[in-house]
Amino acid sequence: MQYINANKLIYTAGQIENAETLLQEKILQIGLSEVEVCTLKGKSCIILDFGKELSGGVRILTFFVQGNKTVRLRFGESVGETCAELKDGEKGYGATNDHSLRDFCVNLQNFSDMTFGQTGYRFLRIDTLSEDTVLALKTIVAAVDTDTRAELGSFECDDSLVNEIWNTAAYTLRLCMQNGFIWDGVKRDRLVWIGDLYPEALAAHYLFGDIPETLNCLDFSMKQAPLPNSINGMPTYSLWWILCLKEAYRVSGDKAKFEKYLAYMQGIVEQIIAPCVSEDGTVCYIYNFIDWPSRYADGETDTDKKEVERLAGVAYLTKLALQAAKEMLMEFRRDCSLCDELIARINQRKYEIHIYKQIAGLGVWAGDSNDSMQETLLHDGAKGLSTFQSYPILTAVAGLGNYETALSMMKEYYGGMLSVGATTFWEDFDLDWLKGSGRLDEMPKEGVKDIHGDFGNFCYTSFRHSFCHGWSAGVIPYLMETVVGVKTMGAGMRRIAIRPHLSGLKHVKAMYPTPYGIVSIEHTLQENGEVNTSISAPKEIEVIQ
């Protein structure tokens, strides 16, 4: 357990003395004669800022408390969340205690040292509830349970914003690596979602190498959904399970470890995919989920074109899963004829994509790119990006030759979150939310939109919206694969191709972890426009430039 002091007082109200002492680093032991204490009298409140999103609770050292000993604690990923109620008819779900308690009352005691809470937060609000309360606090520190393993992979370039985006994505993912699994969020969605795992696992592999969390998640979800059930209750997440399995095998290359997954993978192809691919190539499941921004909304109008594009996205994702399953079956010398048959059916259908960037990105990834997809991907720059689908969208934009545009879109979109105080990346984000909005690290103001409480959609409206969501880390594989140009050839990582696209950057340094050690890569743009590349790799690895 790590303990972190608050670094700023955001707000105080009521009779409070010496509040600034709560920012001081002190011995974490309560004594009988404490001198430097913060005293709250009557109904008072204080909001502390710990500087960045954290995972854990708070440790409160109380010198004495008189009168009503009950205080209310409210954890928040934004200042606004610490001021919100659990239910708010004007703001959707309100704040909620879903998945982890973030708003609750506790009793403090004289000469006590107690830890409360287990959630994702940056800010803490403490309210005394009675006029007769006198509360003297020695200190309040964050009790943090963040994963501490070393980051073996790294990225650094001559653009400070790009560096900050990489580092913030890495930190977001680190917070979500909990208890041997990768959660989607540390406040809400403390669950194993297999579609969401795909960008999370890719990012984790580039940061930490071959980690156990990926297979732990695949094992857990497989046992939770015996066939013919779908992973997480969604057929498309069974497709992502196959894609995650293939990526995990690409990193490991250990056939003995992966043999046990083949029967389940074949079962997905036979029992979930095959019945839903018609003879003319149309693909339709009982629930056609790609991501939240492209999901059908209650009361939505003009849905015909959108529904066609959603079905196109499901077809592309199905084709990608079948291609991955085929690769795995061929690697293990198993029959892949059903995969071939289903892919051939899907290839009969061609789609025009004019609305959703994420669907266009999946189409390019599946090898079905056309002019409509390129136009959609480039329309309005970063508007329409999705945190969950950032990896296929940005990779598709770059893959169509628009490398500088892809990097610019990433900077505009992810930089938008950073511009309002984000220290981790969110479950969802729309650039339009920035218009007229304040910062998440400031008190809500009348006439100014609350970037947290006034936005969000579907199941993540208002403060239920997670501001630390692991699936947003897809920018890490995008930067490593496209900008640095790393591509693993085959399973086991013995052959690696390096084909950089600096995308307007002039200097890039990266460390890429493999089972045999670190591959160090450095690219420098020369005055003549050529890129000078320096590579250092373990002797077991063949590097192709």
C-alpha positions as CSV (number, residue, x, y, z in Angstrom):
1,M,0.0,0.0,0.0
2,Q,1.3,3.5,-0.9
3,Y,0.2,6.6,0.8
4,I,-0.1,10.0,-1.0
5,N,-0.8,13.4,0.5
6,A,-3.3,15.8,-1.0
7,N,-1.6,18.7,-2.8
8,K,-4.4,21.2,-3.0
9,L,-7.5,22.5,-1.1
10,I,-10.3,22.9,-3.6
11,Y,-13.0,24.2,-1.4
12,T,-14.0,24.8,2.3
13,A,-17.2,25.9,3.9
14,G,-18.3,26.4,7.5
15,Q,-16.0,26.8,10.5
16,I,-12.7,25.3,9.6
17,E,-9.3,26.0,11.1
18,N,-5.8,25.2,9.8
19,A,-7.1,23.3,6.7
20,E,-3.7,23.7,5.0
21,T,-2.2,21.3,7.6
22,L,-3.9,18.5,5.7
23,L,-1.5,19.1,2.8
24,Q,1.6,18.6,5.0
25,E,3.4,15.3,5.1
26,K,3.2,13.9,8.6
27,I,4.2,10.7,10.5
28,L,1.3,8.3,10.0
29,Q,0.8,7.6,13.6
30,I,-1.8,9.2,15.8
31,G,-0.6,10.5,19.2
32,L,-2.1,11.9,22.4
33,S,-0.6,15.3,21.9
34,E,-1.1,16.4,18.3
35,V,-0.4,20.1,17.7
36,E,-0.9,20.5,13.9
37,V,-4.5,19.5,13.3
38,C,-7.4,20.7,11.1
39,T,-10.5,21.4,13.0
40,L,-14.1,21.3,11.6
41,K,-16.8,22.8,13.8
42,G,-20.6,22.5,13.2
43,K,-21.8,21.7,9.7
44,S,-18.6,22.1,7.6
45,C,-17.0,20.6,4.5
46,I,-13.7,20.4,2.8
47,I,-12.7,19.1,-0.7
48,L,-9.1,17.8,-1.2
49,D,-7.3,17.3,-4.5
50,F,-4.8,14.4,-4.6
51,G,-3.4,15.7,-7.9
52,K,-4.3,12.7,-10.2
53,E,-6.7,9.8,-10.5
54,L,-6.0,7.1,-8.0
55,S,-7.2,3.6,-7.2
56,G,-7.9,2.8,-3.5
57,G,-9.4,4.6,-0.5
58,V,-8.4,7.1,2.1
59,R,-6.7,6.8,5.5
60,I,-8.0,9.2,8.1
61,L,-6.0,9.9,11.3
62,T,-8.5,11.5,13.8
63,F,-7.2,13.3,16.9
64,F,-10.6,13.8,18.5
65,V,-14.2,14.1,17.6
66,Q,-17.0,15.5,19.8
67,G,-20.8,15.5,19.4
68,N,-22.1,13.7,16.3
69,K,-19.2,11.5,15.1
70,T,-20.7,10.7,11.7
71,V,-19.2,12.3,8.6
72,R,-20.0,11.9,5.0
73,L,-17.3,10.9,2.5
74,R,-17.7,11.6,-1.2
75,F,-15.0,10.4,-3.6
76,G,-14.9,12.0,-7.1
77,E,-13.2,11.7,-10.4
78,S,-14.1,15.3,-10.8
79,V,-14.8,18.1,-8.3
80,G,-18.4,18.2,-9.5
81,E,-18.8,14.5,-8.6
82,T,-17.9,15.2,-5.0
83,C,-20.7,17.8,-4.8
84,A,-23.3,15.5,-6.5
85,E,-26.1,13.4,-4.9
86,L,-26.5,9.7,-5.6
87,K,-29.8,10.3,-7.4
88,D,-30.4,13.4,-9.5
89,G,-33.4,13.6,-11.7
90,E,-31.9,16.4,-13.7
91,K,-28.7,14.5,-14.5
92,G,-29.6,11.0,-15.4
93,Y,-28.2,8.5,-13.0
94,G,-26.7,11.1,-10.7
95,A,-23.5,10.0,-9.1
96,T,-24.4,6.4,-8.0
97,N,-22.5,3.9,-5.9
98,D,-22.5,1.3,-8.7
99,H,-19.6,-1.2,-8.5
100,S,-17.9,0.6,-5.7
101,L,-19.0,2.9,-2.8
102,R,-18.0,6.5,-3.5
103,D,-20.6,8.3,-1.3
104,F,-21.2,7.0,2.3
105,C,-21.2,7.9,5.9
106,V,-18.7,6.7,8.5
107,N,-18.2,7.2,12.3
108,L,-14.8,8.6,13.3
109,Q,-13.3,8.0,16.8
110,N,-10.9,9.7,19.1
111,F,-7.2,8.8,18.5
112,S,-8.2,6.6,15.5
113,D,-6.4,5.5,12.3
114,M,-8.9,4.1,9.9
115,T,-9.1,3.4,6.1
116,F,-12.3,3.8,4.1
117,G,-13.3,3.2,0.5
118,Q,-12.2,1.3,-2.5
119,T,-12.8,3.1,-5.8
120,G,-11.3,5.3,-8.5
121,Y,-11.0,9.0,-7.5
122,R,-8.9,12.1,-7.5
123,F,-10.9,14.3,-5.1
124,L,-12.4,13.7,-1.6
125,R,-15.1,15.7,0.1
126,I,-15.7,15.4,3.8
127,D,-18.9,16.8,5.4
128,T,-19.7,17.0,9.1
129,L,-23.4,16.6,9.5
130,S,-24.4,18.2,12.8
131,E,-24.0,21.6,14.5
132,D,-22.6,20.0,17.6
133,T,-19.7,18.3,15.8
134,V,-16.1,19.3,16.6
135,L,-13.7,17.2,14.6
136,A,-9.9,17.5,14.8
137,L,-8.0,15.7,12.0
138,K,-4.2,15.0,12.0
139,T,-4.1,14.0,8.4
140,I,-5.9,12.4,5.5
141,V,-3.9,10.5,2.9
142,A,-4.8,8.4,-0.1
143,A,-4.3,4.7,0.4
144,V,-3.3,3.6,-3.1
145,D,-3.3,0.0,-4.5
146,T,-1.9,0.8,-7.9
147,D,0.1,-1.9,-9.7
148,T,3.8,-1.2,-9.3
149,R,5.5,-3.4,-11.9
150,A,8.0,-1.7,-14.1
151,E,7.0,-0.5,-17.6
152,L,9.4,-2.3,-20.0
153,G,8.0,-0.6,-23.1
154,S,8.2,3.2,-23.6
155,F,7.7,5.9,-26.2
156,E,9.2,9.4,-26.4
157,C,9.2,11.9,-29.2
158,D,9.8,15.6,-29.9
159,D,6.1,16.5,-29.3
160,S,5.3,17.0,-25.6
161,L,1.5,16.5,-26.1
162,V,2.1,13.1,-27.8
163,N,4.3,12.1,-24.9
164,E,1.7,13.2,-22.4
165,I,-1.0,11.2,-24.3
166,W,1.2,8.1,-24.2
167,N,2.0,8.5,-20.5
168,T,-1.7,9.2,-19.5
169,A,-2.9,6.2,-21.5
170,A,-0.3,4.0,-19.8
171,Y,-1.3,5.3,-16.4
172,T,-5.0,4.8,-17.1
173,L,-4.3,1.1,-18.0
174,R,-2.1,0.6,-15.0
175,L,-4.9,1.7,-12.6
176,C,-7.2,-0.8,-14.3
177,M,-4.8,-3.8,-13.8
178,Q,-6.3,-5.2,-10.6
179,N,-6.2,-8.5,-8.8
180,G,-4.7,-10.5,-11.7
181,F,-7.2,-9.1,-14.2
182,I,-7.7,-6.0,-16.4
183,W,-10.8,-4.1,-15.3
184,D,-12.5,-1.6,-17.6
185,G,-12.6,1.0,-14.9
186,V,-11.6,1.5,-11.3
187,K,-14.7,3.5,-10.2
188,R,-17.3,1.8,-12.4
189,D,-17.0,-1.2,-14.6
190,R,-14.7,-3.1,-12.3
191,L,-15.5,-6.1,-14.5
192,V,-13.8,-8.2,-17.2
193,W,-15.3,-7.1,-20.5
194,I,-13.7,-9.1,-23.3
195,G,-14.3,-6.7,-26.2
196,D,-12.9,-3.9,-24.0
197,L,-9.9,-6.2,-23.3
198,Y,-8.7,-6.1,-26.8
199,P,-7.2,-2.6,-26.8
200,E,-6.3,-3.0,-23.1
201,A,-4.3,-6.2,-23.7
202,L,-2.6,-4.8,-26.8
203,A,-1.5,-1.8,-24.8
204,A,-0.4,-3.9,-21.8
205,H,1.7,-6.1,-24.1
206,Y,3.5,-3.1,-25.4
207,L,4.0,-1.7,-21.9
208,F,4.8,-4.8,-19.9
209,G,5.4,-7.7,-22.3
210,D,3.7,-11.1,-21.8
211,I,1.5,-10.6,-18.8
212,P,-0.7,-13.2,-17.1
213,E,-3.8,-10.9,-16.9
214,T,-4.8,-11.5,-20.6
215,L,-5.1,-15.2,-20.2
216,N,-6.7,-14.8,-16.8
217,C,-9.4,-12.7,-18.4
218,L,-9.9,-15.1,-21.3
219,D,-10.1,-18.1,-18.9
220,F,-12.5,-16.3,-16.5
221,S,-14.9,-15.2,-19.3
222,M,-14.8,-18.6,-21.0
223,K,-15.9,-20.3,-17.7
224,Q,-18.5,-17.7,-17.2
225,A,-20.0,-18.4,-20.6
226,P,-20.2,-22.1,-21.4
227,L,-21.2,-22.6,-25.0
228,P,-23.5,-21.9,-26.7
229,N,-23.7,-18.8,-24.4
230,S,-22.0,-15.6,-25.6
231,I,-19.1,-14.0,-23.7
232,N,-20.5,-11.2,-21.5
233,G,-23.9,-12.0,-23.0
234,M,-23.0,-10.4,-26.3
235,P,-22.2,-12.4,-29.5
236,T,-19.8,-9.7,-30.7
237,Y,-17.7,-10.1,-27.5
238,S,-17.3,-13.7,-28.3
239,L,-15.7,-12.4,-31.6
240,W,-13.4,-10.2,-29.5
241,W,-12.5,-13.2,-27.4
242,I,-11.0,-14.9,-30.5
243,L,-9.1,-11.7,-31.5
244,C,-7.7,-11.4,-27.9
245,L,-6.7,-15.1,-28.0
246,K,-4.8,-14.6,-31.3
247,E,-3.0,-11.6,-29.9
248,A,-2.0,-13.3,-26.7
249,Y,-0.6,-16.2,-28.8
250,R,1.3,-13.8,-31.0
251,V,3.1,-12.5,-28.0
252,S,3.6,-15.9,-26.3
253,G,4.0,-18.5,-29.0
254,D,3.7,-21.3,-26.4
255,K,1.6,-23.9,-28.2
256,A,1.2,-26.1,-25.2
257,K,-0.3,-23.2,-23.2
258,F,-2.9,-22.4,-25.9
259,E,-3.9,-25.8,-27.1
260,K,-6.7,-25.9,-24.4
261,Y,-8.5,-22.9,-26.0
262,L,-9.0,-24.3,-29.5
263,A,-12.2,-26.3,-28.7
264,Y,-13.9,-23.3,-27.3
265,M,-12.8,-21.1,-30.2
266,Q,-14.1,-23.7,-32.7
267,G,-17.3,-23.7,-30.7
268,I,-17.7,-20.0,-31.1
269,V,-17.3,-20.4,-34.9
270,E,-19.7,-23.3,-35.1
271,Q,-22.4,-22.3,-32.5
272,I,-22.4,-18.5,-32.4
273,I,-21.0,-17.3,-35.8
274,A,-22.1,-19.9,-38.3
275,P,-25.9,-19.7,-37.6
276,C,-25.8,-15.9,-37.9
277,V,-24.1,-15.6,-41.3
278,S,-26.6,-16.0,-44.1
279,E,-26.0,-17.5,-47.5
280,D,-25.8,-13.9,-49.0
281,G,-23.2,-12.8,-46.5
282,T,-25.5,-10.8,-44.2
283,V,-24.4,-11.1,-40.5
284,C,-27.0,-10.4,-37.8
285,Y,-26.8,-11.5,-34.1
286,I,-29.4,-11.2,-31.4
287,Y,-27.5,-8.1,-30.2
288,N,-25.3,-6.2,-32.7
289,F,-23.0,-4.2,-30.4
290,I,-19.9,-2.4,-31.7
291,D,-19.5,0.4,-29.3
292,W,-21.7,2.8,-27.4
293,P,-21.5,5.8,-29.7
294,S,-22.8,3.7,-32.6
295,R,-25.5,2.0,-30.6
296,Y,-29.2,2.5,-31.3
297,A,-30.5,5.2,-29.0
298,D,-34.1,5.3,-27.6
299,G,-36.2,7.6,-29.7
300,E,-33.6,7.8,-32.5
301,T,-34.9,8.8,-35.9
302,D,-33.7,8.0,-39.4
303,T,-32.3,4.7,-38.2
304,D,-32.4,2.7,-41.5
305,K,-29.0,3.9,-42.7
306,K,-27.5,3.7,-39.3
307,E,-28.8,0.1,-38.8
308,V,-27.2,-0.9,-42.2
309,E,-23.9,0.5,-41.0
310,R,-24.2,-1.2,-37.6
311,L,-24.7,-4.5,-39.5
312,A,-21.8,-3.7,-41.7
313,G,-19.6,-3.2,-38.5
314,V,-20.8,-6.6,-37.2
315,A,-19.9,-8.2,-40.5
316,Y,-16.4,-6.7,-40.5
317,L,-15.8,-7.8,-36.9
318,T,-17.1,-11.3,-37.7
319,K,-14.7,-11.5,-40.7
320,L,-11.8,-10.3,-38.5
321,A,-12.6,-13.0,-35.9
322,L,-12.9,-15.7,-38.5
323,Q,-9.5,-14.6,-40.0
324,A,-8.0,-14.8,-36.5
325,A,-9.6,-18.2,-35.9
326,K,-8.3,-19.5,-39.2
327,E,-4.8,-18.4,-38.4
328,M,-4.9,-20.1,-35.1
329,L,-6.3,-23.3,-36.6
330,M,-3.7,-23.4,-39.3
331,E,-1.0,-22.9,-36.7
332,F,-2.2,-25.9,-34.8
333,R,-2.9,-27.9,-38.0
334,R,-6.6,-28.0,-37.5
335,D,-9.4,-27.9,-40.1
336,C,-10.3,-24.3,-41.0
337,S,-12.7,-25.0,-43.9
338,L,-15.7,-23.6,-42.0
339,C,-13.9,-20.3,-41.5
340,D,-13.1,-20.2,-45.2
341,E,-16.7,-20.8,-46.1
342,L,-18.1,-18.1,-43.8
343,I,-15.5,-15.6,-44.9
344,A,-16.4,-16.2,-48.5
345,R,-20.0,-15.6,-47.7
346,I,-19.3,-12.3,-45.9
347,N,-17.1,-11.1,-48.8
348,Q,-20.1,-11.2,-51.1
349,R,-21.5,-8.1,-49.4
350,K,-20.1,-4.6,-49.9
351,Y,-21.0,-1.6,-47.8
352,E,-20.9,2.1,-48.1
353,I,-20.0,3.8,-44.8
354,H,-21.0,7.4,-44.4
355,I,-21.8,7.9,-40.7
356,Y,-19.6,6.0,-38.2
357,K,-15.8,6.3,-38.1
358,Q,-15.6,3.2,-35.9
359,I,-17.4,1.1,-38.6
360,A,-15.2,2.5,-41.3
361,G,-12.2,1.7,-39.2
362,L,-13.3,-1.9,-38.8
363,G,-13.9,-2.1,-42.5
364,V,-10.4,-1.0,-43.4
365,W,-9.0,-3.4,-40.8
366,A,-11.0,-6.2,-42.4
367,G,-9.5,-5.4,-45.8
368,D,-12.7,-4.0,-47.4
369,S,-11.7,-0.3,-47.7
370,N,-13.4,2.0,-50.2
371,D,-13.8,5.7,-50.9
372,S,-16.8,6.1,-48.6
373,M,-14.8,4.8,-45.7
374,Q,-11.9,7.1,-46.3
375,E,-14.2,10.1,-46.6
376,T,-16.0,9.1,-43.4
377,L,-12.7,8.6,-41.5
378,L,-11.4,12.0,-42.5
379,H,-14.6,14.0,-42.2
380,D,-14.5,16.6,-39.4
381,G,-11.1,15.5,-38.1
382,A,-11.3,14.0,-34.6
383,K,-15.1,14.5,-34.3
384,G,-16.7,11.1,-34.1
385,L,-13.7,9.3,-32.6
386,S,-14.4,6.7,-29.9
387,T,-12.2,5.9,-26.9
388,F,-13.0,2.2,-27.3
389,Q,-12.4,2.2,-31.1
390,S,-9.5,4.7,-31.2
391,Y,-7.0,1.9,-32.2
392,P,-8.9,0.7,-35.4
393,I,-9.9,4.3,-36.3
394,L,-6.5,5.8,-36.1
395,T,-4.8,2.8,-37.6
396,A,-7.2,2.9,-40.5
397,V,-6.7,6.6,-41.1
398,A,-2.9,6.1,-41.2
399,G,-3.2,2.8,-43.2
400,L,-4.9,4.8,-46.0
401,G,-1.8,7.0,-46.2
402,N,-3.0,9.8,-43.9
403,Y,-0.3,9.5,-41.3
404,E,-0.1,13.1,-40.2
405,T,-3.9,13.4,-40.1
406,A,-4.1,10.3,-37.8
407,L,-1.6,11.8,-35.4
408,S,-3.4,15.2,-35.5
409,M,-6.8,13.5,-34.8
410,M,-5.3,11.7,-31.8
411,K,-3.8,14.9,-30.4
412,E,-7.1,16.8,-30.9
413,Y,-9.2,14.1,-29.3
414,Y,-7.1,12.9,-26.4
415,G,-5.6,16.4,-25.9
416,G,-9.2,17.6,-25.5
417,M,-9.6,15.5,-22.3
418,L,-6.2,16.7,-21.0
419,S,-7.2,20.4,-21.7
420,V,-9.9,20.2,-19.0
421,G,-7.7,18.5,-16.4
422,A,-7.9,14.8,-17.1
423,T,-5.1,12.7,-15.6
424,T,-6.6,9.5,-17.0
425,F,-8.6,8.8,-20.2
426,W,-12.4,8.4,-20.2
427,E,-15.0,5.8,-21.0
428,D,-16.3,8.1,-23.8
429,F,-15.6,11.6,-25.0
430,D,-17.0,14.0,-27.6
431,L,-15.2,17.2,-28.7
432,D,-18.5,19.0,-28.6
433,W,-18.5,18.6,-24.8
434,L,-15.7,21.1,-24.5
435,K,-17.9,24.0,-25.7
436,G,-18.8,26.2,-22.7
437,S,-17.5,23.7,-20.2
438,G,-15.3,24.2,-17.2
439,R,-12.4,22.0,-15.9
440,L,-13.0,18.8,-13.9
441,D,-10.6,20.1,-11.2
442,E,-12.6,23.2,-10.5
443,M,-15.8,23.9,-8.5
444,P,-18.9,23.9,-10.8
445,K,-20.0,27.4,-11.7
446,E,-23.4,28.8,-12.6
447,G,-23.6,29.3,-16.4
448,V,-20.7,27.0,-17.1
449,K,-21.2,23.4,-18.2
450,D,-19.9,20.6,-15.9
451,I,-17.7,18.5,-18.2
452,H,-18.6,15.5,-16.0
453,G,-22.1,15.9,-14.7
454,D,-23.7,17.5,-17.8
455,F,-22.5,14.9,-20.4
456,G,-22.3,11.2,-21.1
457,N,-24.8,8.9,-22.9
458,F,-26.6,5.6,-22.6
459,C,-25.6,3.9,-19.3
460,Y,-22.9,6.4,-18.5
461,T,-24.8,9.6,-18.2
462,S,-23.7,12.3,-15.8
463,F,-21.4,11.3,-12.9
464,R,-21.8,7.6,-13.6
465,H,-19.5,8.2,-16.5
466,S,-16.1,6.6,-15.8
467,F,-13.2,9.0,-16.1
468,C,-10.6,6.2,-16.0
469,H,-11.4,3.5,-18.5
470,G,-8.8,1.0,-19.7
471,W,-10.2,0.6,-23.2
472,S,-9.1,4.2,-24.0
473,A,-5.5,2.9,-24.1
474,G,-5.7,2.0,-27.8
475,V,-3.4,4.9,-28.6
476,I,-0.5,2.9,-27.3
477,P,-0.6,0.1,-29.9
478,Y,-1.4,2.8,-32.5
479,L,1.7,4.8,-31.7
480,M,4.0,1.7,-31.4
481,E,2.7,-0.1,-34.5
482,T,2.2,2.9,-36.9
483,V,4.6,5.7,-35.7
484,V,7.4,3.5,-34.4
485,G,6.5,0.9,-37.0
486,V,6.8,-2.3,-35.0
487,K,5.2,-5.4,-36.4
488,T,5.6,-8.9,-35.1
489,M,6.0,-11.5,-37.8
490,G,4.4,-14.8,-36.7
491,A,4.0,-16.1,-33.1
492,G,6.6,-15.9,-30.4
493,M,8.1,-12.6,-31.4
494,R,11.3,-14.0,-33.0
495,R,10.9,-11.9,-36.1
496,I,10.0,-8.2,-36.0
497,A,9.6,-5.8,-38.8
498,I,10.3,-2.1,-38.3
499,R,8.6,0.3,-40.8
500,P,8.2,3.7,-39.2
501,H,5.8,6.5,-40.2
502,L,6.9,9.5,-38.2
503,S,3.6,11.3,-39.1
504,G,5.2,14.8,-38.8
505,L,7.4,14.0,-35.8
506,K,11.1,14.5,-36.1
507,H,12.5,12.2,-33.4
508,V,11.1,9.1,-31.8
509,K,12.6,6.7,-29.3
510,A,10.9,3.5,-28.2
511,M,11.5,0.4,-26.1
512,Y,9.6,-2.7,-27.1
513,P,9.5,-5.7,-24.7
514,T,9.9,-9.2,-26.0
515,P,10.4,-12.6,-24.2
516,Y,14.1,-12.3,-25.0
517,G,14.7,-8.8,-23.8
518,I,14.1,-5.2,-24.9
519,V,14.3,-4.0,-28.5
520,S,15.5,-0.4,-28.5
521,I,14.4,1.7,-31.5
522,E,15.3,5.3,-32.4
523,H,14.1,7.2,-35.5
524,T,15.4,10.6,-36.6
525,L,14.1,12.7,-39.5
526,Q,17.0,14.0,-41.6
527,E,17.1,17.3,-43.5
528,N,16.7,15.5,-46.8
529,G,13.5,13.9,-45.6
530,E,14.9,10.4,-45.0
531,V,14.6,8.7,-41.6
532,N,17.7,7.5,-39.9
533,T,16.9,4.4,-37.8
534,S,19.0,2.8,-35.0
535,I,17.9,-0.6,-33.6
536,S,19.3,-2.7,-30.8
537,A,17.8,-6.1,-30.3
538,P,18.5,-9.4,-28.5
539,K,20.4,-11.9,-30.6
540,E,17.4,-14.3,-30.6
541,I,15.3,-11.8,-32.6
542,E,15.6,-11.2,-36.4
543,V,14.8,-7.6,-37.2
544,I,13.6,-6.7,-40.7
545,Q,13.8,-3.1,-41.9
